[in-house]
Amino acid sequence: MAMSKTTNTYNRQNWEDSDFPILCQTCLGDNPYIRMTKEKYGKECKICSRPFTVFRWCPGARMRFKKTEICQTCSKLKNVCQTCLLDLEYGLPIQVRDSALKMKDDLPKSDVNKEYYIQNMERELARSDSGSGINSKVGEPNDLLMRLARTAPYYKRNRPHVCSFWVKGECRRGEECPYRHEKPTDPDDPLADQNIKDRYYGINDPVADKLLKRAAAMPALPPPEDKTITTLYIGNLGSLTEQDIRDHFYQYGEIRSISLVPKQQCAFVQYTTRAAAENAAEKTFNKLILGGRRLTIKWGRSQGRQGPSIGNSSADIFEPVPGLPGALPELSNNFFNLEPGHIPLPNMPPPPSLMVPPMFGPPPMPPFFFTPPQASAFATPGASSTAINSTAASTVTGESAIKPSVHYPSQDPSRLGATQLLADRQE
């Protein structure tokens, strides 16, 4: 039930008067020097219908003027901004915060009960310092809220509204128009229809529904089944050093080693215990920002699974693919002293360059029709003929005793160039 400032002044002592509003950084704007207008009991609170002090200001250049929408008592009850009704700690809608912290809204909805409840809560807030006893759960850390929370103010929310005359093609102000000359959003979009009371009570908030669906689709980092893995992969390091990584990750547990790979801009942090590694992965996954860069967190791989193990009898045996050659034979002639596990070589004789050719006898001597130059001139003809006959006999005996195998092409009787050997064999 709304109360006028002129009539029904019996409850005027409960009207709110304040010196400065409760605002978030986004609503204040990026300008550290702003001017505000203060109007005492200027409007009624849109939640409890009590008159309160209204503040109005411009958050920056080319931004629209903003003003407080709810009183400070309602703002302290929910720990929200008086203008945008977003949580002061995380910058999220009330419905998202309450669902993450599992808080129940016990604020009455009827006018009489609401006025009585607000008066009682206002007395408690006056006795306490800053309302810490009212919503103590708001300050508790929560993984979902940390992932959805904004890390910087979103000043785009302070832009002017769309010019309705420009949409109809009737705006004549041009660049001097304080409103945006842009195409409006789809009227069927659920984000275009927002009720301030629904947002405050945390029901039927389209923005909160969108954020909750985004949170459900967010990737997770489950720990690996191998309990021996205590290593985390840290990616997208940029110019971060090993000391920067150590200074941040030591808070989760004792670090055994840090391996930095500058070429890949990544590092591997190994903890002494599995519990410390799981704690670090849970606290840093998808929300760690160091040096202005969002780091990529993954679990490291087990060293036993990085490569195929040799001699693993428990490995799965698969059927051979038809059409492919069979397995290579085992290594039998280990000429190069290769270690076990090398590529096996086929069972084949060594190359000709590594074989020692057999020792052949002297080639047959052709019959001489003249005295050799090295023979003595004083030798008798009988002696010379006897020597020649003995040499020829020894040659024939040597040929019959040693029958060399064909090794070089010139030794093959069927090839050109071996006519002399063929003639000798025919004789």
C-alpha positions in Angstrom: 0.0 0.0 0.0 1.6 3.2 -1.2 1.8 6.1 1.2 1.7 9.7 0.1 4.0 12.4 1.5 1.0 14.7 2.2 -1.6 12.3 3.7 -1.2 9.4 6.1 1.8 11.0 7.8 1.3 8.8 10.9 4.0 6.4 9.7 6.4 9.2 8.5 9.0 8.3 11.1 9.7 5.1 9.2 10.6 6.9 6.0 14.1 6.5 5.0 16.7 9.3 4.8 20.3 8.6 3.7 23.4 10.6 2.7 24.9 8.3 0.1 23.4 5.4 -2.0 24.4 1.8 -2.0 25.7 1.2 -5.6 27.9 -1.2 -7.5 30.9 -0.2 -9.5 29.1 -0.6 -12.8 26.3 1.8 -11.9 28.7 4.4 -10.6 30.6 4.5 -13.9 34.2 4.9 -14.8 34.4 8.6 -13.9 35.8 9.0 -10.3 34.3 12.5 -10.1 30.5 12.5 -10.5 27.8 14.9 -9.4 24.6 13.6 -7.8 21.3 15.2 -7.1 19.7 14.2 -3.8 15.9 14.4 -3.3 14.7 13.6 0.2 11.7 11.3 0.1 11.6 11.7 -3.7 9.9 8.4 -4.6 8.4 5.3 -3.1 10.5 2.1 -2.9 9.4 -0.3 -5.6 9.5 -3.2 -3.2 8.3 -1.9 0.2 6.4 1.2 -1.0 8.1 3.5 1.6 9.3 6.9 0.6 13.1 7.1 0.5 15.9 9.5 -0.6 16.4 9.3 -4.3 19.8 9.9 -5.9 20.3 10.7 -9.6 23.6 11.0 -11.6 25.2 10.4 -14.9 27.8 7.6 -14.9 29.9 8.9 -17.8 29.9 10.5 -21.2 27.3 9.3 -23.7 25.6 7.4 -20.9 22.0 7.7 -19.6 21.1 9.2 -16.3 20.5 6.7 -13.5 18.7 6.8 -10.2 18.1 4.6 -7.2 15.0 2.4 -7.5 14.7 0.7 -4.0 15.4 1.9 -0.5 18.5 1.1 1.4 16.7 -1.3 3.8 15.6 -3.5 1.0 19.0 -3.3 -0.5 20.7 -4.4 2.7 18.3 -7.3 3.1 19.4 -8.8 -0.2 22.9 -7.3 -0.4 22.1 -5.8 -3.8 22.6 -2.5 -5.6 19.9 0.1 -5.2 19.8 0.7 -9.0 20.5 -2.6 -10.9 19.4 -5.0 -8.2 22.5 -7.2 -8.8 24.5 -8.8 -6.0 27.2 -6.5 -4.7 29.7 -9.3 -4.2 29.4 -11.2 -7.5 27.4 -8.9 -9.8 24.8 -11.7 -10.4 21.0 -11.7 -10.2 19.5 -12.7 -6.9 17.9 -15.9 -8.3 21.3 -17.2 -9.4 22.9 -16.3 -6.0 20.1 -17.9 -4.0 20.1 -21.1 -6.0 23.9 -21.4 -5.7 23.9 -20.8 -2.0 20.6 -22.6 -1.4 19.1 -19.7 0.4 15.3 -19.4 0.9 13.5 -16.2 0.5 11.3 -15.6 3.6 10.4 -12.0 2.7 6.6 -11.6 2.9 4.7 -10.5 -0.3 1.6 -8.9 1.2 1.5 -5.2 2.0 0.8 -5.5 5.8 3.2 -8.3 6.5 5.8 -6.7 4.3 5.6 -3.4 6.2 5.8 -5.1 9.6 8.7 -7.3 8.5 10.6 -4.3 7.0 10.3 -2.3 10.2 11.6 -5.2 12.3 14.5 -5.8 10.0 15.3 -2.1 10.0 15.7 -2.2 13.8 18.0 -5.2 13.5 20.1 -3.4 10.9 20.4 -0.4 13.1 21.7 -2.5 16.0 24.2 -4.4 13.8 27.2 -2.9 12.2 26.6 -3.6 8.5 24.0 -6.2 8.3 26.5 -9.1 8.5 24.1 -11.1 10.7 21.3 -10.8 8.2 22.9 -12.5 5.2 26.0 -14.2 6.5 25.8 -16.7 3.7 26.4 -14.1 1.0 30.1 -13.8 1.8 30.7 -17.6 1.7 32.8 -18.7 -1.3 31.1 -20.7 -3.9 32.5 -22.4 -7.0 29.4 -21.7 -9.2 29.3 -18.1 -8.3 33.1 -17.7 -8.9 32.7 -19.1 -12.4 29.7 -16.9 -13.3 30.9 -13.7 -11.6 32.2 -10.8 -13.6 35.8 -9.9 -13.1 35.4 -6.3 -14.3 32.6 -3.7 -14.4 30.3 -3.9 -17.4 29.8 -0.2 -18.4 27.9 -1.2 -21.5 24.9 -1.6 -19.3 24.8 2.2 -18.8 24.2 3.0 -22.5 21.2 5.1 -23.4 17.9 3.5 -24.5 16.9 3.1 -28.1 15.3 6.2 -29.7 11.7 5.4 -30.4 11.4 8.3 -32.9 14.4 7.0 -34.9 12.8 3.5 -35.1 9.7 5.2 -36.6 12.0 7.3 -38.8 10.9 10.6 -37.3 13.9 11.6 -35.2 15.3 15.0 -36.4 18.0 15.5 -33.7 20.7 13.6 -35.5 24.0 13.3 -33.6 22.6 15.5 -30.8 20.0 12.9 -29.9 20.8 11.5 -26.4 19.3 8.1 -27.3 20.8 5.3 -29.3 20.0 5.1 -33.0 20.1 1.3 -33.3 17.7 -1.4 -34.2 15.8 -2.5 -31.1 15.8 -6.1 -29.9 13.1 -8.6 -30.7 10.0 -7.9 -28.6 9.5 -11.6 -28.2 12.9 -11.9 -26.5 12.3 -12.9 -22.9 15.1 -10.6 -21.8 13.1 -7.6 -23.0 10.4 -8.3 -20.4 11.8 -8.0 -16.9 9.8 -7.2 -13.7 11.7 -5.5 -10.9 9.8 -7.4 -8.2 10.4 -10.7 -9.8 14.1 -9.9 -9.9 14.2 -8.9 -6.3 12.3 -12.0 -5.0 14.3 -14.3 -7.3 11.5 -15.7 -9.4 10.8 -15.8 -13.1 14.0 -13.8 -13.9 14.9 -14.4 -17.6 18.5 -13.2 -17.0 18.9 -15.6 -14.2 17.5 -18.5 -16.2 20.0 -17.7 -19.0 22.9 -17.7 -16.6 21.8 -21.0 -14.9 21.6 -22.7 -18.3 25.1 -21.4 -19.1 26.4 -22.8 -15.8 24.8 -26.2 -16.5 26.6 -26.3 -19.9 30.0 -25.3 -18.5 32.8 -27.9 -18.9 34.1 -29.6 -15.8 37.5 -31.1 -15.0 36.9 -34.5 -13.4 40.0 -36.1 -11.8 41.6 -39.1 -13.6 41.0 -42.6 -12.4 44.8 -43.2 -12.0 45.5 -42.1 -8.4 49.2 -41.8 -9.1 48.7 -38.7 -11.3 49.5 -35.6 -9.3 50.5 -33.3 -12.2 48.6 -30.4 -13.6 49.0 -28.9 -17.1 49.1 -25.1 -17.1 48.6 -23.5 -20.5 48.5 -20.0 -22.1 51.3 -18.7 -19.8 52.6 -15.9 -22.0 55.4 -14.1 -20.2 54.8 -15.7 -16.8 57.9 -17.1 -15.1 58.3 -20.2 -12.9 58.4 -18.1 -9.8 55.0 -16.5 -10.7 53.5 -20.0 -11.1 55.0 -21.2 -7.8 53.8 -18.2 -5.9 50.2 -18.9 -6.9 50.0 -22.7 -6.8 51.9 -23.3 -3.5 48.8 -22.3 -1.6 47.0 -25.5 -2.6 49.7 -27.9 -1.3 53.3 -28.9 -1.4 54.9 -28.7 -4.8 57.4 -31.4 -5.9 58.5 -29.9 -9.1 57.6 -27.3 -11.8 58.6 -28.0 -15.4 58.4 -24.9 -17.7 58.2 -25.2 -21.5 58.7 -21.7 -22.9 58.3 -22.7 -26.6 54.8 -24.1 -25.9 53.9 -21.5 -23.3 52.9 -24.1 -20.8 54.1 -25.7 -17.6 53.6 -28.8 -15.5 53.1 -28.5 -11.8 53.6 -31.7 -9.8 52.3 -32.0 -6.3 53.5 -34.4 -3.6 49.9 -35.6 -2.8 46.8 -36.3 -4.9 44.6 -34.3 -2.5 46.7 -31.2 -3.2 46.5 -31.7 -7.0 42.7 -32.1 -6.8 42.3 -29.0 -4.7 44.4 -27.0 -7.1 42.4 -28.3 -10.1 39.1 -27.5 -8.4 40.1 -24.0 -7.4 41.7 -22.9 -10.6 39.9 -24.6 -13.5 38.3 -22.1 -15.9 38.7 -19.2 -13.5 42.4 -18.5 -12.9 43.7 -15.2 -14.3 47.4 -14.4 -13.9 49.2 -11.5 -15.5 46.0 -10.5 -17.3 45.7 -14.0 -19.0 43.2 -16.7 -18.4 45.2 -19.9 -17.8 44.2 -23.3 -19.1 44.1 -26.0 -16.5 44.2 -29.7 -17.3 45.3 -32.9 -15.7 48.6 -34.3 -16.7 49.0 -37.8 -18.2 50.5 -40.8 -16.5 54.1 -41.5 -17.4 53.3 -45.1 -17.9 50.8 -44.4 -20.6 52.7 -41.9 -22.6 54.2 -44.6 -24.9 53.7 -48.2 -25.7 55.2 -50.6 -23.2 57.6 -53.3 -24.3 56.8 -56.9 -23.5 53.3 -56.1 -22.2 51.6 -59.5 -22.0 48.3 -58.1 -20.9 47.9 -55.9 -24.0 44.9 -56.6 -26.2 45.4 -58.9 -29.2 43.6 -57.7 -32.3 42.9 -59.6 -35.4 45.1 -58.8 -38.4 43.7 -56.5 -41.1 43.1 -58.5 -44.3 45.3 -57.4 -47.3 48.2 -56.2 -45.2 51.6 -58.0 -45.2 52.4 -60.2 -42.3 54.8 -59.5 -39.4 58.5 -59.1 -40.2 60.7 -62.0 -39.1 62.8 -61.8 -36.0 66.3 -60.5 -36.0 68.7 -63.4 -36.7 71.9 -61.8 -38.1 72.7 -58.9 -35.7 75.5 -57.4 -37.7 75.3 -54.0 -36.0 74.8 -55.1 -32.4 71.3 -53.7 -32.2 69.4 -53.7 -28.9 66.2 -55.7 -28.4 63.2 -53.7 -29.6 64.7 -52.4 -32.8 63.1 -52.9 -36.1 63.7 -56.6 -36.9 65.6 -57.4 -40.1 64.7 -60.3 -42.5 66.8 -63.4 -42.4 69.0 -62.8 -45.4 72.7 -63.3 -46.2 75.0 -60.3 -45.7 75.6 -58.0 -48.6 78.4 -58.8 -51.0 80.5 -55.9 -49.7 80.7 -57.6 -46.3 81.7 -61.0 -47.6 85.3 -62.1 -48.1 85.9 -63.6 -51.5 87.3 -67.2 -51.6 91.0 -67.7 -52.4 91.5 -68.9 -55.9 94.5 -70.7 -57.3 96.7 -69.0 -59.9 95.3 -68.7 -63.4 96.5 -71.4 -65.9 99.6 -70.6 -67.7 99.3 -70.6 -71.5 101.9 -72.7 -73.4 104.9 -70.7 -74.4 106.4 -71.1 -77.8 109.4 -69.1 -76.8 111.7 -68.9 -73.9 110.3 -66.7 -71.1 112.3 -63.6 -70.4 112.8 -64.5 -66.8 114.2 -68.0 -67.7 117.9 -68.4 -67.7 119.6 -68.3 -71.1 121.9 -71.1 -70.1 119.1 -73.6 -69.2 119.0 -76.7 -71.3 116.0 -77.4 -73.5 115.2 -80.6 -71.6 115.1 -79.0 -68.3 112.9 -76.2 -69.6 110.4 -78.6 -71.1 110.4 -80.7 -67.9 109.6 -77.5 -65.8 106.8 -76.5 -68.2 105.2 -79.9 -68.0 105.4 -80.0 -64.2 103.8 -76.5 -64.0 101.0 -77.5 -66.3 100.5 -80.7 -64.3 100.3 -78.8 -61.1 97.8 -76.3 -62.7 95.6 -79.2 -63.8 95.8 -80.8 -60.4 94.9 -77.4 -58.8 91.9 -77.0 -61.1 90.6 -80.4 -60.3 91.1 -79.9 -56.6 89.7 -76.4 -56.3 86.5 -75.6 -58.2 85.7 -72.0 -57.3 82.0 -70.9 -57.1 80.7 -68.2 -59.3 80.9 -65.0 -57.3 81.8 -62.1 -59.7 80.1 -61.7 -63.0 83.4 -62.2 -64.9 83.5 -65.7 -63.4 80.3 -66.8 -65.0 81.1 -68.8 -68.2 77.9 -67.8 -69.8 78.7 -64.0 -69.7 80.8 -62.1 -72.1 84.4 -61.5 -70.9 84.9 -65.0 -69.5 86.0 -66.7 -72.8 89.5 -67.5 -71.5 88.1 -69.4 -68.5 85.6 -71.2 -70.8 88.4 -72.1 -73.2 90.5 -73.5 -70.3 87.6 -75.6 -69.0 87.0 -77.0 -72.5 90.6 -78.0 -72.8 
